[in-house]
Amino acid sequence: FPVGVNVIEFTATDVNGNTSTCSFTITVTDNEAPVAVCQNITIQLDATGNATITAADVDGGSTDQCGVASTSIDIDTFDCSDVGDNNVILTVTDVNGNTSTCTAVVTVEDVTAPVVACQDITVVLDVTGTVIIAGIDVDGGSTDACGIASYDLDIDTFDCSNVGDNIVTLTVTDVNGNTSTCTATITVEDNTSPVLVCQDFTLELGADGTAILDPSDVIASNDDACGIFASAVDIT
């Protein structure tokens, strides 16, 4: 009999052909819940840090003798905060309203690398002839939907030997370990003048009435972190 109210007519006939009839109803109910079957899945966040699934994605072949009417899940949208394993409940409803549930594990992955951007900068050596920069100094606005964890440089310390242009590589790592790189030009300048200390000096003329003054005679000290190129005396 089909599910629902079924009217049955019963006819009795005796040996002489006389008949009588009566009718009755048979009510058929479906109280059998569907067989809910789940499957675990792995999904990746998109570039915006989001992902969406449907009930069909975690349905592993649920069945019902009278037919499945619908499937639904309690969570269908995921973002950066869901990276890792997430329990999702699948509800299966048959055509007569009976339901069953099962649980699927939805593993969310962030495999999108940061969008990296570099900027060239100019730095000036200090009085010791050195300068140190950080990765953030050459970052030109790198972004990542789930967040950036670190900015690392292959070279972060410069000295007198680096005066001029230097190419450095910036590595940007997001909170889930994905990386991207770009290069920047670091122009190193030495704008620090030497530290010069002069001293008085008495110069004696020779027999010919002349004398030669060496710069070292009047220089008490002459220091520069990057070295002294030349010394000269100007007589005024």
trRosetta pair geometry for C-beta under 8 A, 3 or more apart (Angstrom, degrees):
i j d omega theta_ij theta_ji phi_ij phi_ji
1 6 4.9 -100 -157 -18 124 162
1 26 5.8 -111 -106 106 172 127
1 28 4.7 -179 103 -48 112 143
2 6 6.9 134 51 -72 75 117
2 28 6.4 163 104 60 31 144
3 28 5.0 -121 -117 105 39 103
3 29 6.7 65 -146 -126 92 21
3 30 5.0 -36 -106 -24 136 106
3 66 6.8 26 -26 -125 140 144
3 96 6.1 -100 179 -92 165 133
4 27 7.2 -82 150 -146 26 65
4 28 6.2 1 35 55 36 89
5 25 5.5 -17 -167 -169 94 124
5 26 7.7 146 -158 78 47 41
5 27 5.2 -21 -99 -101 66 80
6 25 6.6 142 74 -160 45 67
6 26 4.7 -22 66 65 103 89
6 27 7.4 178 20 -83 73 29
6 28 6.5 36 -7 -8 116 106
7 23 5.9 8 -179 180 95 121
7 24 7.7 167 -153 89 56 27
7 25 5.5 -35 -97 -98 58 78
8 23 6.5 162 85 -156 46 69
8 24 5.5 -19 62 66 97 75
8 25 7.0 156 14 -105 80 23
8 26 5.8 45 -18 -8 123 106
9 21 5.9 -2 -177 -171 100 115
9 22 7.5 171 -153 91 59 31
9 23 4.6 -32 -99 -96 67 92
10 21 6.7 156 82 -154 49 61
10 22 5.3 -13 58 64 98 79
10 23 7.0 169 13 -92 72 35
10 24 7.1 14 -9 10 114 101
11 19 5.7 -8 -172 -167 100 117
11 20 7.3 164 -151 84 55 38
11 21 4.8 -22 -98 -98 74 87
12 19 6.6 154 80 -152 48 61
12 20 5.1 -9 56 58 99 87
12 21 7.6 -178 17 -81 68 38
13 17 6.5 -20 -170 -142 104 33
13 18 7.0 158 -151 80 58 39
13 19 4.8 -23 -95 -94 76 86
14 17 7.1 -42 70 26 70 19
14 18 4.8 5 33 54 109 91
14 19 7.8 -153 7 -74 70 39
29 96 7.8 138 -171 179 62 144
30 65 7.9 -156 -143 73 121 104
30 66 5.4 -13 -134 -24 160 155
30 94 7.2 -106 132 108 134 137
30 96 4.1 117 68 41 123 168
30 98 6.6 -110 124 -16 94 129
31 98 6.7 133 -161 -89 30 131
32 64 7.6 150 108 -153 97 86
32 65 6.5 21 90 25 141 119
32 66 7.9 134 65 -3 106 108
32 98 6.5 108 86 121 36 177
33 64 7.9 -92 152 -112 34 107
33 94 7.4 179 -156 -6 38 121
33 98 4.5 -146 -105 161 54 115
33 99 6.4 -29 -141 79 103 26
33 100 4.5 115 157 -58 116 101
34 62 5.8 45 151 171 123 107
34 63 6.6 178 -164 91 88 34
34 64 3.8 -58 -108 -72 89 109
34 68 5.9 70 -120 -99 146 91
34 92 4.4 -105 87 119 143 119
34 93 7.2 -177 -2 -134 135 4
34 94 4.8 164 -55 -53 104 102
34 98 6.4 152 -16 103 73 99
34 99 7.2 -25 25 -145 102 25
34 100 4.8 -133 70 17 77 117
35 62 6.2 -179 93 -154 61 64
35 63 5.0 2 52 57 107 82
35 64 7.0 179 16 -74 69 57
35 92 8.0 -27 79 84 28 156
35 100 6.7 -13 -117 62 12 168
36 62 4.9 -8 -126 -117 44 119
36 90 6.2 167 -171 100 119 104
36 91 7.7 -56 -111 -140 144 24
36 92 4.4 -178 -96 12 95 127
36 100 3.9 -159 -19 111 111 108
36 101 5.8 -74 62 -175 174 4
36 102 4.2 -175 123 -14 111 105
37 59 7.1 72 79 -173 75 60
37 60 4.1 -102 132 77 95 95
37 61 4.8 -23 76 66 143 72
37 62 5.0 -169 27 -73 78 59
37 63 7.6 30 -3 -1 117 79
37 102 6.5 28 -122 14 10 165
38 58 5.6 -9 -152 159 86 94
38 59 7.2 -64 -112 -114 48 30
38 60 5.3 52 129 0 11 114
38 90 5.3 165 -94 21 103 134
38 102 4.0 -154 -21 114 113 120
38 103 6.2 -119 18 78 172 23
38 104 4.0 -148 -180 -66 121 90
39 58 6.0 -168 59 -162 67 49
39 59 7.2 7 17 96 97 17
39 60 3.5 129 -37 -81 96 106
39 104 6.2 13 71 -123 31 122
40 58 7.7 17 -102 -136 20 90
40 104 5.5 175 -90 -168 48 81
40 105 4.3 0 -124 57 110 88
40 106 7.4 -161 -156 -72 65 36
40 107 7.2 46 173 -12 103 98
41 53 7.2 141 81 -126 144 146
41 57 5.7 -49 -13 156 170 99
41 58 6.0 -113 0 -91 119 74
41 104 6.9 21 7 164 85 128
41 106 5.8 -4 66 -118 86 71
41 107 7.3 -151 104 30 43 77
42 106 7.8 149 -99 -167 28 51
42 107 4.3 -24 -109 70 79 108
42 108 8.0 -178 -157 -74 59 19
42 109 6.3 30 180 -12 100 116
43 51 4.9 144 139 164 126 150
43 53 6.3 -119 -62 -65 156 114
43 78 7.0 125 83 46 131 144
43 106 6.4 -6 10 -174 112 98
43 107 7.3 156 23 81 61 55
43 108 5.9 -21 70 -110 89 62
43 109 7.1 -178 91 25 39 80
44 51 6.7 160 92 -89 32 140
44 108 7.8 128 -110 -164 22 56
44 109 4.9 -38 -104 75 70 96
44 110 7.4 124 -158 -105 73 22
44 111 5.2 -43 -140 21 124 111
44 112 7.7 126 168 -34 108 87
45 48 7.9 -125 168 73 94 53
45 49 5.3 -3 173 -148 134 35
45 50 6.2 99 -152 32 88 12
45 51 5.0 -108 -104 -32 50 107
45 78 7.1 -114 -89 108 89 100
45 79 7.2 74 -122 -150 125 36
45 80 6.7 49 -114 -79 166 61
45 83 7.5 -53 -25 -84 130 92
45 108 6.6 55 -47 -179 92 99
45 109 7.1 -142 3 91 80 45
45 110 5.0 -8 33 -101 125 72
45 111 7.8 159 46 22 76 64
45 112 6.5 -90 90 1 92 118
45 145 7.1 -156 142 91 129 139
45 146 7.3 93 89 -54 162 118
46 49 7.3 -62 69 4 61 17
46 50 5.9 -23 40 63 99 66
46 51 6.3 147 -12 -78 81 71
46 112 7.3 58 164 -54 25 144
47 112 5.5 168 -104 -145 55 153
47 145 6.4 148 160 -33 43 135
48 145 5.5 136 177 -117 22 142
49 79 5.5 43 138 -161 93 82
49 80 4.6 -28 -167 -45 118 101
49 110 7.4 1 -125 -117 73 115
49 112 7.9 -118 -76 48 59 140
49 145 3.1 -164 -42 146 107 125
49 146 5.3 156 -117 -60 118 73
50 77 6.9 -21 -164 -169 102 92
50 78 7.0 145 -158 83 53 53
50 79 5.3 -23 -100 -100 68 78
50 145 8.0 -109 -15 174 66 146
51 77 7.5 156 84 -156 47 49
51 78 4.8 -16 62 63 94 102
51 79 7.8 178 21 -79 70 35
51 108 6.5 178 44 -133 140 103
52 76 5.9 29 -159 148 78 86
52 77 5.3 -16 -103 -102 81 70
52 78 7.5 -176 -79 21 35 73
53 57 4.4 -98 -169 47 105 154
53 58 6.9 65 149 -27 137 99
53 73 7.3 -13 99 55 103 162
53 76 5.6 -136 66 -152 67 68
53 78 7.6 32 -4 -4 101 111
53 88 7.8 -32 76 -124 139 171
53 106 6.6 -134 1 -128 160 142
54 57 5.3 119 58 -11 65 98
54 73 7.6 153 172 10 30 125
54 76 6.8 33 -97 -142 34 119
55 58 6.6 -74 -162 47 41 90
55 59 5.9 48 146 -38 76 110
55 71 3.9 174 141 119 139 101
55 72 5.4 -87 -74 -108 142 16
55 73 4.8 -178 -93 -23 78 95
55 76 7.9 -52 -49 -95 64 114
55 90 6.0 120 -152 -135 91 95
56 59 5.4 -51 -136 25 36 118
56 71 6.9 122 -67 74 56 137
58 73 6.5 88 39 -91 132 135
58 88 5.9 -144 -68 91 172 129
58 90 5.4 -155 103 -66 114 127
58 104 3.9 -156 -164 32 123 169
58 106 6.9 -67 -83 -71 126 101
59 62 5.5 -76 -158 2 102 104
59 71 5.4 -12 -76 -166 134 168
59 90 6.2 158 -83 -158 70 149
59 92 7.6 110 -122 -85 110 110
60 104 7.8 158 -29 -94 107 118
62 68 6.1 99 109 -97 104 149
62 71 6.7 140 44 -94 145 125
62 90 7.6 -154 -48 135 140 130
62 92 4.4 -146 173 -104 156 153
62 100 7.5 178 -149 74 121 116
62 102 7.9 -166 -87 13 112 126
63 68 7.0 -110 -140 -41 23 115
64 67 5.8 -36 85 65 105 12
64 68 5.0 133 18 -65 114 69
64 92 7.4 178 -42 147 117 118
64 94 4.0 -168 -178 -104 166 119
64 95 7.5 174 106 5 138 80
64 98 7.5 155 -136 74 135 113
66 94 5.6 81 70 171 101 126
66 95 5.3 -119 128 44 104 110
66 96 5.9 23 96 -11 156 111
67 94 6.3 120 83 -161 49 85
67 95 4.6 33 78 -23 102 124
68 71 6.9 11 167 -48 127 92
68 92 6.0 -55 -137 -171 116 102
68 93 7.3 104 -162 78 70 44
68 94 5.8 -71 -107 -108 43 60
68 95 7.5 146 171 -35 2 76
69 93 5.2 -53 61 107 103 90
69 94 5.9 90 -3 167 93 20
69 95 4.7 136 -60 -86 105 50
69 97 8.0 2 19 -68 149 39
70 92 7.9 175 93 -152 48 43
70 93 4.9 3 58 55 86 110
71 90 6.3 -10 -171 -172 104 99
71 91 7.0 158 -156 82 53 52
71 92 5.3 -14 -105 -104 85 67
71 93 7.5 -171 -80 21 37 74
72 90 7.5 153 81 -155 37 54
72 91 5.0 -15 62 59 87 101
72 93 7.7 20 6 -4 101 111
73 76 5.5 121 79 -70 115 87
73 88 5.3 3 -166 172 119 112
73 89 6.7 149 -151 78 63 50
73 90 5.5 -29 -94 -98 83 61
73 91 7.4 177 -85 15 31 77
74 88 6.5 -176 50 -158 83 65
74 89 4.6 35 0 51 122 99
74 91 7.7 87 -46 -16 83 107
75 78 7.4 68 155 -67 111 83
75 86 6.8 -99 97 153 153 128
75 88 5.1 -115 54 -115 99 93
75 89 7.9 88 8 26 85 71
75 106 7.7 -141 93 31 115 145
78 82 4.2 -106 -157 71 96 152
78 86 6.8 -160 -108 9 124 163
78 106 7.1 -149 -58 126 146 131
78 108 4.9 -148 160 -101 148 142
79 82 5.9 101 53 9 47 102
80 83 6.2 -12 -168 -27 48 107
80 110 6.5 38 -123 -79 78 138
80 145 6.4 -173 -60 124 125 88
80 146 3.7 164 -129 -116 131 90
80 147 7.1 120 170 1 157 94
80 175 7.6 72 -177 64 122 131
82 86 5.5 -3 -168 -61 107 139
82 108 4.7 59 116 28 94 162
83 108 5.2 -115 -111 101 37 101
83 109 6.8 69 -143 -121 87 22
83 110 5.3 -41 -104 -13 129 106
83 146 7.3 45 -39 -135 137 147
83 176 5.9 -125 -155 -99 164 129
84 107 7.0 -73 161 -145 26 69
84 108 6.4 -2 38 53 35 87
85 105 5.3 -22 -159 -168 103 109
85 106 7.5 135 -157 73 51 42
85 107 5.3 -26 -95 -98 65 76
86 105 7.1 137 67 -160 41 57
86 106 4.8 -31 68 66 98 92
86 107 7.5 170 19 -85 74 27
86 108 6.2 35 -4 -13 120 109
87 103 5.4 -12 -166 -170 101 117
87 104 7.6 145 -154 76 52 39
87 105 6.2 -33 -95 -100 57 63
87 106 7.8 164 -95 19 8 80
88 103 7.0 145 73 -157 41 63
88 104 5.1 -25 65 66 96 89
88 105 7.6 155 18 -104 83 14
88 106 5.1 44 -13 -12 126 118
89 101 5.5 -2 -175 -170 101 121
89 102 7.6 164 -151 84 60 29
89 103 5.6 -33 -97 -99 64 74
90 101 6.4 155 81 -153 52 64
90 102 5.4 -12 56 60 103 77
90 103 7.4 -180 14 -92 79 22
90 104 6.0 52 -23 -8 114 110
91 99 5.7 -9 -173 -165 96 119
91 100 7.6 161 -152 83 53 36
91 101 5.1 -25 -97 -96 65 90
92 99 6.5 151 78 -153 50 62
92 100 5.1 -13 57 60 102 84
92 101 7.3 177 15 -85 74 36
92 102 7.9 19 -8 7 111 94
93 97 6.6 -21 -169 -140 103 31
93 98 7.2 155 -152 79 57 38
93 99 4.9 -23 -95 -94 73 87
94 97 7.1 -40 70 30 72 20
94 98 4.9 3 34 56 112 90
94 99 7.7 -154 7 -75 72 39
109 176 8.0 135 -172 176 58 145
110 145 8.0 -154 -142 74 120 104
110 146 5.3 -8 -137 -23 159 157
110 174 7.3 -109 134 110 132 136
110 175 8.0 27 79 75 158 82
110 176 4.1 116 72 38 122 168
110 178 6.7 -111 127 -15 92 127
111 178 6.6 133 -164 -86 31 129
112 144 7.6 156 107 -150 97 86
112 145 6.8 29 84 24 139 116
112 178 6.4 89 88 143 34 176
113 116 7.9 -43 145 -22 104 101
113 144 7.9 -89 153 -111 34 109
113 174 7.3 179 -153 -5 39 121
113 178 4.5 -146 -101 161 54 113
113 179 6.3 -31 -138 76 105 25
113 180 4.5 116 158 -56 117 99
114 142 5.5 40 153 172 125 110
114 143 6.6 172 -165 87 87 33
114 144 3.9 -60 -108 -70 87 111
114 148 6.0 57 -109 -98 144 97
114 172 4.6 -91 76 114 149 120
114 173 7.5 -168 -7 -131 131 5
114 174 5.0 163 -55 -53 100 103
114 178 6.5 154 -17 105 70 100
114 179 7.3 -22 21 -147 101 25
114 180 4.8 -129 67 18 80 118
115 142 6.4 176 91 -155 57 64
115 143 5.0 -2 56 58 104 85
115 144 7.0 176 17 -74 69 57
115 180 7.0 14 -112 42 11 170
116 142 4.6 -7 -126 -116 50 117
116 170 6.9 172 -173 100 124 106
116 172 4.7 175 -104 21 105 131
116 180 3.9 -162 -21 110 121 117
116 181 6.4 151 87 75 173 1
116 182 4.7 -174 125 -17 116 111
117 139 7.1 74 80 -175 72 61
117 140 3.8 -99 130 79 96 99
117 141 4.8 -14 68 63 139 76
117 142 5.2 -170 28 -70 74 61
117 143 8.0 28 3 -3 111 78
117 182 6.6 15 -135 13 12 167
118 138 5.5 -3 -153 154 87 96
118 139 7.0 -67 -112 -117 49 29
118 140 5.2 48 120 -4 9 115
118 170 5.4 161 -97 24 108 134
118 182 4.0 -156 -21 111 115 121
118 183 6.2 -137 38 82 172 23
118 184 4.0 -144 173 -64 123 98
119 138 5.9 -165 59 -164 67 53
119 139 7.2 10 16 98 97 19
119 140 3.7 132 -37 -85 93 102
119 184 6.2 19 75 -125 28 126
120 138 7.7 15 -103 -138 20 95
120 184 5.4 177 -89 -169 50 85
120 185 4.3 1 -124 57 112 88
120 186 7.4 -158 -155 -71 68 34
120 187 7.2 49 171 -12 104 98
121 133 7.4 147 80 -131 141 149
121 137 6.0 -64 3 152 169 98
121 138 5.9 -119 0 -94 118 76
121 184 7.0 23 7 160 82 130
121 186 6.1 -4 67 -118 82 68
121 187 7.4 -147 106 30 41 79
122 186 7.8 141 -104 -168 29 51
122 187 4.3 -27 -109 71 80 107
122 188 7.9 179 -158 -76 61 20
122 189 6.3 27 -180 -10 103 116
123 131 4.8 163 148 136 125 153
123 133 6.1 -111 -73 -63 154 119
123 158 6.8 123 84 48 133 141
123 186 6.3 -8 10 -172 112 99
123 187 7.3 156 23 80 61 54
123 188 5.8 -20 71 -109 90 63
123 189 7.2 -180 90 25 40 78
124 131 6.7 141 84 -80 33 147
124 188 7.8 137 -104 -163 23 56
124 189 5.0 -34 -106 74 71 96
124 190 7.5 130 -160 -103 70 21
124 191 5.3 -35 -147 20 122 113
124 192 7.9 127 166 -34 103 87
125 128 7.9 -127 171 72 92 54
125 129 5.3 -1 176 -147 133 35
125 130 6.3 81 -148 16 89 9
125 131 5.2 -118 -106 -27 46 106
125 158 7.3 -112 -88 108 89 98
125 159 7.2 74 -121 -150 124 37
125 160 6.7 48 -113 -79 165 62
125 163 7.4 -51 -25 -84 130 92
125 188 6.6 55 -47 -179 92 99
125 189 7.0 -141 3 92 80 45
125 190 4.9 -7 34 -103 127 72
125 191 7.7 160 47 22 77 64
125 192 6.5 -91 92 2 93 117
125 225 7.0 -155 145 88 128 138
125 226 7.1 89 94 -52 163 119
126 129 7.3 -67 70 -1 60 18
126 130 6.2 -24 40 64 97 60
126 131 6.1 139 -12 -79 83 76
126 192 7.3 61 166 -54 24 144
127 192 5.5 168 -101 -146 57 154
127 225 6.3 148 163 -32 42 132
128 225 5.6 128 171 -116 20 143
129 159 5.5 43 137 -160 93 83
129 160 4.7 -28 -169 -44 117 101
129 190 7.4 2 -127 -117 73 115
129 192 7.9 -116 -77 48 60 140
129 225 3.0 -163 -43 146 107 124
129 226 5.3 157 -120 -59 117 72
130 157 6.6 -15 -166 -170 108 92
130 158 6.9 150 -155 83 58 50
130 159 5.1 -25 -97 -98 74 79
130 225 7.9 -114 -14 171 65 144
131 157 7.6 163 84 -152 43 50
131 158 5.2 -14 60 61 88 99
131 188 6.8 178 42 -133 130 101
132 156 5.9 33 -160 144 77 89
132 157 5.2 -17 -103 -101 81 74
132 158 7.8 178 -82 21 36 70
133 137 4.5 -100 -172 50 103 155
133 138 7.0 66 148 -28 135 99
133 153 7.0 50 95 -8 96 169
133 156 5.6 -137 66 -156 67 71
133 158 7.6 26 -3 -1 102 109
133 186 6.9 -148 11 -125 158 137
134 137 5.1 117 60 -14 66 100
134 151 7.2 77 151 92 85 114
134 153 7.5 180 -176 -5 27 124
134 156 6.8 35 -96 -146 32 123
135 138 6.6 -73 -163 44 41 91
135 139 6.3 53 144 -41 74 105
135 150 7.3 65 59 162 158 70
135 151 3.0 179 118 128 126 93
135 152 5.3 -38 -72 -53 146 11
135 153 4.9 -167 -85 -33 78 88
135 156 7.6 -55 -50 -97 66 117
135 170 5.7 124 -152 -139 91 95
135 171 7.7 -67 -130 53 137 58
135 172 7.8 156 166 -85 130 68
136 139 5.1 -44 -144 16 41 123
136 151 5.1 129 -61 59 60 153
138 153 7.1 92 30 -91 131 120
138 168 6.6 -173 -30 80 173 124
138 170 5.4 -153 95 -66 116 133
138 184 4.1 -162 -168 38 128 167
138 186 7.2 -68 -84 -74 129 97
139 142 5.4 -79 -157 5 105 104
139 151 5.4 -67 -57 -129 129 148
139 170 6.5 167 -80 -170 68 153
139 172 7.2 99 -116 -86 112 117
140 184 7.9 162 -33 -93 110 122
142 148 6.3 94 107 -91 109 150
142 151 7.5 153 38 -99 141 108
142 172 4.6 -138 167 -107 164 164
142 180 7.4 177 -146 73 124 119
143 148 7.6 -115 -144 -41 21 116
144 147 6.0 -47 88 59 105 11
144 148 5.1 129 23 -64 120 75
144 172 7.6 -177 -38 144 122 118
144 174 4.2 -162 179 -105 164 120
144 175 7.6 170 111 5 137 81
144 178 7.6 159 -137 75 134 113
146 174 5.7 81 72 171 100 125
146 175 5.3 -119 129 44 103 111
146 176 5.9 20 99 -10 154 112
147 174 6.4 120 84 -162 49 84
147 175 4.6 32 80 -23 102 125
148 151 7.2 31 158 -53 128 85
148 172 5.9 -49 -140 -174 120 102
148 173 7.2 109 -162 79 72 44
148 174 5.6 -70 -107 -108 47 60
148 175 7.3 -151 -127 -36 3 76
149 173 5.1 -51 61 104 104 92
149 174 6.0 89 -2 167 92 19
149 175 4.8 136 -57 -88 104 50
150 172 7.5 176 90 -150 52 44
150 173 4.8 8 53 50 91 109
151 170 6.4 -19 -168 -166 90 104
151 171 7.6 152 -159 78 41 51
151 172 5.8 -10 -106 -103 70 73
152 170 7.3 141 75 -159 43 53
152 171 4.6 -21 65 61 97 100
152 173 7.1 29 2 -7 111 110
153 156 4.6 122 76 -69 127 90
153 168 5.3 -5 -159 172 108 127
153 169 7.0 141 -152 76 56 51
153 170 5.9 -28 -94 -99 72 63
153 171 7.7 -176 -78 18 23 78
154 168 6.1 -177 51 -160 85 74
154 169 4.6 38 -1 50 122 97
154 171 7.7 87 -46 -14 82 106
155 158 7.4 69 153 -67 109 83
155 166 6.8 -100 99 154 149 127
155 168 4.8 -122 52 -113 97 102
155 186 7.8 -135 95 24 113 147
156 168 7.8 95 -73 -143 48 143
158 162 4.1 -106 -157 73 97 152
158 166 6.6 -164 -108 13 126 163
158 186 6.9 -154 -57 128 148 135
158 188 4.9 -144 155 -99 147 142
159 162 5.9 100 52 10 46 102
160 163 6.1 -12 -167 -27 48 107
160 190 6.5 37 -122 -78 78 139
160 225 6.4 -173 -58 124 123 86
160 226 3.7 161 -125 -117 131 90
160 227 7.1 116 173 3 160 94
162 166 5.4 -4 -167 -60 106 140
162 186 8.0 -4 161 103 124 112
162 188 4.7 63 116 24 93 162
163 188 5.1 -115 -111 101 37 102
163 189 6.8 71 -143 -119 87 23
163 190 5.3 -42 -104 -14 129 106
163 226 7.2 47 -41 -135 136 146
164 187 7.0 -70 164 -144 26 68
164 188 6.4 -4 37 52 34 87
165 185 5.3 -22 -159 -168 103 110
165 186 7.3 135 -158 73 50 44
165 187 5.4 -25 -94 -97 65 74
165 188 8.0 -177 -79 15 17 74
166 185 7.1 136 68 -160 40 57
166 186 4.6 -29 67 65 97 96
166 187 7.6 171 19 -83 74 26
166 188 6.3 34 -3 -13 119 110
167 183 5.6 0 -171 -175 99 121
167 184 7.5 156 -150 79 54 35
167 185 6.1 -32 -94 -100 62 64
167 186 7.7 178 -84 18 13 80
168 183 6.8 158 80 -153 39 69
168 184 5.6 -20 62 62 90 85
168 185 8.0 153 18 -104 77 16
168 186 5.5 39 -7 -14 119 119
169 181 5.5 1 -178 -171 103 120
169 182 7.5 167 -151 86 62 27
169 183 5.4 -38 -97 -97 63 76
170 181 6.4 158 81 -152 52 64
170 182 5.5 -12 56 61 101 75
170 183 7.3 170 13 -98 79 24
170 184 6.2 43 -20 -4 115 112
171 179 5.6 -7 -173 -165 97 120
171 180 7.6 163 -151 82 55 34
171 181 5.0 -25 -97 -95 67 91
172 179 6.6 152 79 -151 48 63
172 180 5.3 -13 58 61 99 83
172 181 7.4 176 15 -86 72 38
172 182 8.0 14 -6 10 109 94
173 177 6.6 -20 -169 -139 104 31
173 178 7.2 154 -152 78 58 38
173 179 4.9 -24 -96 -94 73 87
174 177 7.1 -41 70 30 72 20
174 178 4.9 2 35 56 113 89
174 179 7.6 -153 7 -75 73 40
190 225 7.9 -152 -142 73 119 102
190 226 5.2 -10 -138 -19 158 158
192 224 7.3 156 107 -148 97 87
192 225 6.8 32 82 23 140 113
192 226 7.9 133 63 3 103 109
193 196 8.0 -62 146 -5 102 100
193 224 7.7 -90 153 -107 33 111
194 222 5.7 17 158 -174 135 78
194 223 6.3 160 -166 79 85 35
194 224 3.9 -63 -104 -62 84 111
194 228 6.1 54 -106 -99 147 89
195 221 7.2 -13 110 116 93 104
195 222 7.4 168 83 -149 55 33
195 223 4.7 -10 55 61 103 92
195 224 7.0 171 13 -72 69 58
196 219 6.9 -70 -158 -136 90 99
196 221 7.5 179 -147 93 33 60
196 222 5.1 13 -112 -113 74 80
197 219 7.4 98 76 -168 57 61
197 220 4.3 -61 110 67 101 110
197 221 4.5 28 40 47 113 88
197 222 7.4 -140 31 -63 65 53
198 218 5.5 -2 -157 155 93 89
198 219 6.3 -52 -110 -105 58 45
198 220 6.3 105 174 2 7 94
199 218 6.0 -165 62 -161 64 47
199 219 7.2 23 18 117 90 4
199 220 4.1 105 -35 -59 111 101
200 218 7.5 -4 -128 -132 13 86
201 213 7.6 127 95 -142 136 106
201 217 4.7 92 -148 149 166 98
201 218 4.9 -107 0 -84 129 76
203 211 5.0 143 163 125 108 151
203 213 5.7 -48 -103 -87 146 99
203 217 7.5 72 -83 144 97 155
204 211 6.4 155 88 -101 37 142
205 209 5.4 -5 174 -151 132 34
205 210 6.4 103 -151 37 88 7
205 211 4.9 -108 -106 -36 48 109
206 209 7.1 -57 71 8 64 17
206 210 5.9 -20 40 65 102 60
206 211 6.0 151 -12 -82 82 69
213 217 5.9 -112 -165 47 75 140
213 218 7.2 18 178 -18 115 115
213 233 5.8 -84 112 81 118 164
213 235 7.6 119 42 -69 147 119
214 217 4.9 110 67 -19 78 101
215 218 6.7 -76 -164 45 43 89
215 219 5.8 26 152 -16 80 121
215 231 4.2 161 136 125 155 111
215 232 6.1 -92 -83 -112 137 13
215 233 4.9 -167 -96 -37 77 97
216 219 5.6 -66 -130 43 36 106
216 231 7.4 94 -61 93 63 151
218 233 6.4 94 39 -108 133 124
219 222 5.1 -16 -177 -35 131 116
219 231 6.3 -42 -48 -162 156 148
222 228 5.6 55 130 -92 113 147
222 231 6.3 -15 -155 -92 175 128
223 228 7.9 -93 -127 -50 15 109
224 227 6.0 -45 86 59 103 11
224 228 5.5 130 26 -67 118 66
228 231 6.5 7 169 -49 129 95
